[in-house]
Amino acid sequence: MAVTVASSGGASAVNATPNARMYLSIAMAMVGAMMFGLDQGNFGNVATFLSFRKEWCVDRYGDRETCIHLKTAALDKEWEDVFVMWGATLITLGAAAGALCLAPLLANKHGRRPCIAAGGSICFVGCLMASYLSFGIQSVFFIGRFTTGFGVGVSCF
């Protein structure tokens, strides 16, 4: 099935035929969307893990007694309203910023493939910052979450 796109003068400008490369590009862009969905779904669960609460809650939002037990950690409003809420929200804000700021410039100037590649690279750096390179520093974790979302937004534009 060929698709013809008419220019403003009425003459056909582009005659595009779907091929395997096009479907591969679409599939790669959808990987970014899947990463976003998986991250959003998993972050809520990870916040309940004992090792995660030990790393991020103890001595920041409470003591061992209030952070370690799941029922008391869920009652800790500062933990829930600051760390968990912002940890989940920053990836969404980052995705919006990436899709509105950098992605249109990259896609218009260089095309979709470099946009997807750049988004994947940015997302990878953000994931590293939020996991292995945060070194227990909350601001680095939050910047990593935002950067992960930014990369997803660029990739999925």
C-alpha positions as CSV (number, residue, x, y, z in Angstrom):
1,M,0.0,0.0,0.0
2,A,1.6,3.3,-1.1
3,V,0.8,6.5,0.6
4,T,0.9,9.8,-1.4
5,V,1.3,13.1,0.4
6,A,0.2,16.1,-1.5
7,S,2.1,19.4,-1.2
8,S,0.4,22.8,-0.8
9,G,0.2,23.2,-4.6
10,G,-1.8,20.1,-5.0
11,A,1.0,18.0,-6.7
12,S,2.2,14.9,-5.0
13,A,5.4,15.4,-3.2
14,V,6.1,12.1,-1.5
15,N,5.2,8.6,-2.5
16,A,5.9,6.4,0.6
17,T,5.7,2.7,0.7
18,P,5.8,0.9,4.1
19,N,8.7,-1.4,4.5
20,A,10.5,-3.5,7.2
21,R,12.7,-0.5,8.1
22,M,9.7,1.6,8.9
23,Y,8.1,-1.0,11.1
24,L,11.5,-1.5,12.9
25,S,11.6,2.3,13.6
26,I,8.1,2.2,14.9
27,A,8.9,-0.8,17.1
28,M,12.0,1.0,18.5
29,A,10.0,4.1,19.3
30,M,7.5,1.9,21.1
31,V,10.3,0.4,23.3
32,G,10.6,3.9,24.8
33,A,6.9,3.9,25.6
34,M,7.1,0.5,27.1
35,M,10.1,1.6,29.3
36,F,8.0,4.5,30.6
37,G,5.0,2.3,31.4
38,L,7.2,-0.4,33.1
39,D,9.0,2.2,35.1
40,Q,5.8,3.9,36.3
41,G,4.3,0.5,37.2
42,N,7.4,-0.7,39.0
43,F,8.3,2.4,41.0
44,G,5.3,2.0,43.3
45,N,6.3,-1.5,44.0
46,V,9.9,-0.8,44.5
47,A,9.1,1.9,47.1
48,T,7.7,-0.9,49.3
49,F,10.9,-3.1,49.1
50,L,12.8,-3.3,52.4
51,S,16.2,-2.6,50.8
52,F,14.8,0.5,49.1
53,R,13.3,1.8,52.3
54,K,16.6,1.1,54.1
55,E,18.6,3.0,51.5
56,W,16.3,6.0,51.0
57,C,14.0,6.3,54.1
58,V,16.1,5.5,57.1
59,D,17.8,8.7,58.5
60,R,16.1,10.9,56.0
61,Y,12.4,10.5,56.6
62,G,12.4,8.5,59.8
63,D,14.3,6.0,61.9
64,R,14.6,2.2,61.5
65,E,11.4,1.7,63.3
66,T,9.2,4.0,61.2
67,C,10.8,3.1,57.8
68,I,11.4,-0.6,58.0
69,H,7.9,-1.8,58.8
70,L,5.7,-1.4,55.7
71,K,2.6,-0.3,57.6
72,T,4.4,2.5,59.5
73,A,6.3,3.6,56.4
74,A,3.1,3.9,54.5
75,L,1.8,6.2,57.3
76,D,4.9,8.5,57.1
77,K,3.4,11.4,55.2
78,E,6.8,13.0,54.5
79,W,8.2,9.8,52.9
80,E,5.0,9.3,50.9
81,D,4.4,12.9,49.9
82,V,8.0,14.0,49.2
83,F,10.1,11.1,48.2
84,V,7.7,8.6,46.7
85,M,5.4,11.2,45.1
86,W,8.3,13.2,43.5
87,G,10.1,10.0,42.5
88,A,7.0,9.0,40.5
89,T,6.1,12.4,39.2
90,L,9.5,13.6,38.0
91,I,9.7,10.9,35.3
92,T,6.4,12.2,33.9
93,L,7.5,15.8,34.0
94,G,10.8,14.8,32.3
95,A,8.9,13.0,29.6
96,A,6.8,16.1,28.9
97,A,9.9,18.3,28.9
98,G,11.8,16.0,26.5
99,A,8.9,15.7,24.1
100,L,8.3,19.5,24.1
101,C,11.8,20.9,24.2
102,L,14.5,18.7,22.6
103,A,12.6,16.2,20.5
104,P,10.9,18.6,18.0
105,L,14.3,20.2,17.3
106,L,16.1,16.9,16.8
107,A,13.3,15.3,14.7
108,N,12.9,18.4,12.5
109,K,16.6,18.8,11.9
110,H,17.9,15.2,11.8
111,G,14.9,12.9,11.5
112,R,13.3,10.3,13.8
113,R,16.2,7.8,14.0
114,P,18.7,10.2,15.6
115,C,15.8,11.4,17.9
116,I,15.1,7.8,19.0
117,A,18.9,7.1,19.5
118,A,19.4,10.3,21.5
119,G,16.3,9.6,23.7
120,G,17.6,6.1,24.4
121,S,21.0,7.4,25.4
122,I,19.5,10.1,27.6
123,C,17.2,7.5,29.2
124,F,20.2,5.2,29.9
125,V,22.1,8.0,31.6
126,G,19.1,8.9,33.7
127,C,18.6,5.2,34.8
128,L,22.3,5.1,35.8
129,M,21.9,8.3,37.8
130,A,18.8,7.0,39.6
131,S,20.3,3.6,40.4
132,Y,24.1,3.0,40.5
133,L,25.4,6.6,40.4
134,S,23.1,8.2,43.0
135,F,25.4,7.1,45.9
136,G,22.5,7.8,48.3
137,I,22.2,11.4,47.3
138,Q,18.5,12.3,47.0
139,S,19.0,15.2,44.6
140,V,21.0,13.0,42.2
141,F,18.2,10.4,42.4
142,F,15.6,13.0,41.5
143,I,17.7,14.4,38.7
144,G,18.1,10.8,37.4
145,R,14.4,10.2,37.5
146,F,13.8,13.5,35.5
147,T,16.5,12.6,33.0
148,T,15.1,9.2,32.5
149,G,11.7,10.7,31.7
150,F,13.4,13.3,29.5
151,G,15.0,10.6,27.4
152,V,11.7,8.7,27.1
153,G,10.0,11.9,25.9
154,V,12.7,12.5,23.3
155,S,12.5,8.9,22.2
156,C,8.7,8.7,21.9
157,F,8.2,12.1,20.2
